[in-house]
């Protein structure tokens, strides 16, 4: 367990809360100010472009042309004689404009069809209506009619009926990920990887089977509505989504996408990078030590799948990435432990020794760019606690100290989030407690968190508030990991049959020894 406990008085806690909230408010003000400046610059540029366009249309170019010397007229006359035609620039310009207009029309039709395939029918109609004279274009009218027909066949899906699944980083090379070489720590990690992780083969099979069964990926923010009252209190309400009959929505989250040092040499990706077309990809070192970039973990694999099957994603939804902080994030060493050389463990010491040119600022800059790339790609972020602490057992001072670090060293990079996803199957309240009345909930709520999730593969529970508060959304998340697959195939209990056929999903390279699945 990474975090070291340190008891704090209530007065110290309150001071820390106020300081953190003040810092978050300052960051938000700065972001709003920068956004206003950015928008003002863009607006000024657009006004300048518009003025130039008006000038051209009103004949400004012709006025300049009329003042050109007689030599220009001679050149034009020679060109006319050589071509045997007037070379009317107006006709040429009209032809270019016509081709550009047709290209835009084709692009908008393609965009509309893609949006409709992802159940975004309003967005599809908006794209079509951007086409000039769309209301009188027979082809556009026909496409609109098809979209209206598809929209009329939708049925409402209650957020209470939505399954939530979570995964961890994938094992690309099972021969390394599941290997046992006699070292106690290495062997312990092998047990962990057997239980908690899937291989890329298994994840491919899971996506394919869930798609074939009619599952559709939705974002956590697609099913909840937030409203802030005059006192600044955030209320959270359920929001229905609409899908074709027979489609079943699910939510996906990825825990610990930090690429811990313990993953080194175990046949897994080493970090997220920005690939071609500003799409997230993974860096991966093969068994020979060669650095490769490609689809070696959940994020790019899911992107590839949705590119082929756009109807697997509801309005372009992806998933939620739940991050810790003590080894940095997304494969970048962004924590204070590396910068200050304090509280470091042997893995961190080894990393720093192997990277004498380490720069905290460079790592933060790279991670910030990657985080923005992931958000642009449709992903959201969540707090997994800085030290992956057991929140059910932790007291409030431990939680406060941990949260302070997460806000300072993780949220400062990925941006504001109000989602917390906890580890070890623990939550900040027991089910026989009133959630909103617990001290831990009230702390997290005061720090800006409104959405809470924990892991419990035996059930699916969703709550919107309680009798005292409508200020939160709470859900359980199911694992579809190595243990659940092994249990379904070899352990005598199949808890995943509603999602996949475990026998055809499980990787043939996965070990089957029962002691490796001692969960």
Secondary structure, 3 states (H helix, E strand, C coil): CCCCCCCCCHHHHHHHHHHHHHHHHHHHHHHHHHHHHHHHHHHHHHHHHHHHHHHHHCCHHHHHHHCCCHHHHHHHHHHHHHHCCCCCHHHHHHHHHHHHHHHHHHHHHHHHHHHHHCCCHHHHHHHHHCCCCHHHCHHHHHHHHHHHHHHHCEEEECHHHCEEEEECCCECCHHHHCCCCCCHHHHHHHHHHHHHCCEHHHHHHHHHHHHHCCEEECCHHHCEEEEECCCCCEEEEECCEEEECCCEEEEEEEECCCCCHHHCCCCEEEEEEECHHHCEEEEEECCCCCEEEECCCHHHHHHHHHHHCHHHEHHHCCCEEEECCCCCECCECCCHHHHHCCCCCHHHHHHHHHCCCCCHHHHHHHHHHHHHHHHHCCCEEEECCCCCCCCCCCCHHHHHHHHHHHHHHHHHHHCCCCEEECCCCCCCCCCCCCHHHCHHHHHHHHCCCCEEEEECCCCCCEEECCCCCCCCEEEEEEECCHHHHHHHHHCCCCCCCCCCCHHHHCCCCCCCCHHHHCC
